[in-house]
């Protein structure tokens, strides 16, 4: 049995120090949590014990860093670069369930490590477990993996630790991520159909231009003996000839456009104008606006409800907005609030947020119920996204079918008009 000195935070955020007896550091942390305290530092009493614990922690970190530096290849870097939001969402929900069930955080991390199959998440869970066992807070452990856990995640956990409500915050995070994933999937589903139809339209058109129309051209040259073709037929044949002789030029143009778009998106000004253009698109513009508003309201509501200060919350929302136009508007809101003004005026001045959102935020500020009002805005606009996606799907389907029919129909008509003329001349002869 060893003695441990600890520093912990209570439910009100106050700091508490004390000494207790335990078999090891893990048991000491469990005993501290049983007192409804969140440990920030746990160290074995005695210089030898303290030095031993610090040396073990430093040794583990050094070995881990050395191992990572020695074995890290290009493939492992690619594997560690990103974690799919769906995987992170499942992990967060599982951890929230374990903590809410009363399981110590460290034990919960160990359980998740055993069952996790994703390489990046396994590495993160192992490292976080070591950090927490060494006396670090959970938010400090999370901040060591910024490629997995963004500022939103880390700051919400930090607020939950300060308020002693980590289990509640983790549940809110899981719910937030689930709703965000649902909205994203809904938007993606609206984009799949037109992209698939457009792909098939390009494929069919390319096949007709390269394989079918040249054969008709040979027939026309043979039977019409140099007679002038109808204007539509001549146009289609000219396009087919351009396809055959200059396909590499067309491919080069496509590649240049893709590269230029990538280069433009790397600049802040370029991203701003691209996002502004997307928000003004005829059919999809309103969908992008509603999605951005729902994301803004849901994120800010979740942060404020979790106890994150308003200015810090606005900075996080700005960095996670996913749109330069929205980010610029949120920065104006941040500056206004910093000067002691309200949020509604800069929201209205941005011209991005609908009038209803501005009015509801204004009412929320006046009544002191801004987080609840933002949650209602998020619910409303998530429903709006669902309805808009359904409406777009019903509109796009006939439009894309008509578009495909016009392309194929034009080619068919262009080829058969001369054939009818040829058949008529042969019949007359």
Secondary structure, DSSP 8 states (H G I E B T S, - for coil): -EEEEEEEE-TTS-EEEEEEEESSHHHHHHHHHHTT-EEEEEEESSHHHHHHHHHHHHHHHHHHHHHHHHH--HHHHHHHH---HHHHHHHHHHHHHHHHTT--HHHHHHHHHHH---HHHHHHHHHHHHHHHTT--HHHHHTT-TTTS-HHHHHHHHHHHHHT-HHHHHHHHHHHHHHHHHHHHHHHHHHHHHHHHHHHHHHHHHHIIIIIHHHHHHHHHHHHTT----HHHHHHHHHHHHHHHHHHHHHHHHHHHHHHHHHHHTSHHHHHHHHHHHHT-TTTHHHHHHHHHHHHHHHHHHHHHTT--HHHHHHHHHHTSS-HHHHHHHHHHHHHHHTT--SHHHHHHHS-S-HHHHHHHHHHHHHT-HHHHHHHHHHHHHHHHHHHHHHHHHHHHHHHHHHHHHHHHHHHHHHHHHHHHHHHHHHH-
